[in-house]
């Protein structure tokens, strides 16, 4: 699976070339529904204009640290 929603498909026509400020996303995000498994926590931070995302899996007894990768903020323009 490459996308789950039509908005997730990027096209040349839809690529506006603008930028989205990731600052409002920065912080620690917790999964509050323990039944879902998968990701238990995300830590988002901004360094030199880049968005960095560190994910933690819902492992027991401690969350699995899946490491940090560069992320990208996206907006559908709505």
One Martini backbone bead per residue (centre of mass of N, CA, C, O) as a GRO file, in nm:
protein
   78
    1UNK     BB    1   0.095   0.037   0.024
    2UNK     BB    2   0.102   0.398  -0.057
    3UNK     BB    3  -0.205   0.474   0.015
    4UNK     BB    4  -0.530   0.590   0.175
    5UNK     BB    5  -0.565   0.865   0.023
    6UNK     BB    6  -0.612   1.087  -0.220
    7UNK     BB    7  -0.436   1.321  -0.085
    8UNK     BB    8  -0.163   1.133  -0.086
    9UNK     BB    9  -0.148   1.204  -0.384
   10UNK     BB   10   0.106   1.312  -0.581
   11UNK     BB   11   0.122   1.575  -0.812
   12UNK     BB   12   0.231   1.801  -1.028
   13UNK     BB   13  -0.020   1.987  -0.999
   14UNK     BB   14  -0.016   1.966  -0.665
   15UNK     BB   15   0.272   2.087  -0.663
   16UNK     BB   16   0.339   2.402  -0.520
   17UNK     BB   17   0.626   2.451  -0.355
   18UNK     BB   18   0.569   2.493  -0.081
   19UNK     BB   19   0.550   2.554   0.272
   20UNK     BB   20   0.551   2.399   0.599
   21UNK     BB   21   0.514   2.467   0.926
   22UNK     BB   22   0.626   2.246   1.189
   23UNK     BB   23   0.601   2.379   1.477
   24UNK     BB   24   0.308   2.275   1.573
   25UNK     BB   25   0.423   1.960   1.590
   26UNK     BB   26   0.608   1.997   1.812
   27UNK     BB   27   0.671   1.710   2.016
   28UNK     BB   28   0.477   1.495   2.219
   29UNK     BB   29   0.316   1.193   2.107
   30UNK     BB   30   0.034   1.003   2.221
   31UNK     BB   31  -0.108   0.697   2.258
   32UNK     BB   32  -0.438   0.646   2.405
   33UNK     BB   33  -0.485   0.361   2.247
   34UNK     BB   34  -0.379   0.055   2.354
   35UNK     BB   35  -0.532  -0.138   2.138
   36UNK     BB   36  -0.364  -0.059   1.865
   37UNK     BB   37  -0.079  -0.036   1.880
   38UNK     BB   38   0.230   0.007   1.750
   39UNK     BB   39   0.227   0.326   1.819
   40UNK     BB   40   0.307   0.510   2.125
   41UNK     BB   41   0.532   0.728   2.018
   42UNK     BB   42   0.613   1.075   1.936
   43UNK     BB   43   0.902   1.271   1.836
   44UNK     BB   44   0.908   1.614   1.756
   45UNK     BB   45   1.159   1.805   1.572
   46UNK     BB   46   1.348   2.110   1.516
   47UNK     BB   47   1.634   2.132   1.281
   48UNK     BB   48   1.737   2.352   1.072
   49UNK     BB   49   1.428   2.325   0.937
   50UNK     BB   50   1.396   2.030   1.027
   51UNK     BB   51   1.207   1.740   1.053
   52UNK     BB   52   1.201   1.521   1.337
   53UNK     BB   53   1.138   1.161   1.381
   54UNK     BB   54   1.045   0.968   1.672
   55UNK     BB   55   0.980   0.627   1.722
   56UNK     BB   56   0.750   0.416   1.922
   57UNK     BB   57   0.681   0.106   2.014
   58UNK     BB   58   0.440  -0.136   2.143
   59UNK     BB   59   0.617  -0.260   2.380
   60UNK     BB   60   0.734  -0.514   2.609
   61UNK     BB   61   0.780  -0.320   2.881
   62UNK     BB   62   0.908  -0.136   2.659
   63UNK     BB   63   0.953   0.080   2.431
   64UNK     BB   64   1.042   0.089   2.098
   65UNK     BB   65   1.320   0.220   1.937
   66UNK     BB   66   1.309   0.333   1.589
   67UNK     BB   67   1.408   0.611   1.567
   68UNK     BB   68   1.540   0.870   1.350
   69UNK     BB   69   1.380   1.088   1.108
   70UNK     BB   70   1.297   1.250   0.839
   71UNK     BB   71   1.046   1.490   0.790
   72UNK     BB   72   0.718   1.595   0.649
   73UNK     BB   73   0.519   1.858   0.586
   74UNK     BB   74   0.163   1.852   0.509
   75UNK     BB   75  -0.073   2.015   0.279
   76UNK     BB   76  -0.386   2.050   0.111
   77UNK     BB   77  -0.483   2.369   0.143
   78UNK     BB   78  -0.740   2.391   0.354
   0.00000   0.00000   0.00000
